[in-house]
Amino acid sequence: MLADGLVDEVHLFMYPLVAGAGGRLFPEGGASAKFTLGGTEAYDGGVLHLTYMPVQ
């Protein structure tokens, strides 16, 4: 969907966790797209809600 330009917004919820290793959210060599941060929201437990919108 990213490669076809069909994404209007991306909502990410980031949790405060240190794991030391893990998988990537988007794989290397995948479709590239440029996004700008559209909004943020912080919750009591340290969780962040990040909203990204594609750059036109």
Secondary structure, 3 states (H helix, E strand, C coil): CCCCCCCCCEEEEECCCCCCCCCCCCCCCCCCCCEEEEEEEECCCCCEEEEEEECC
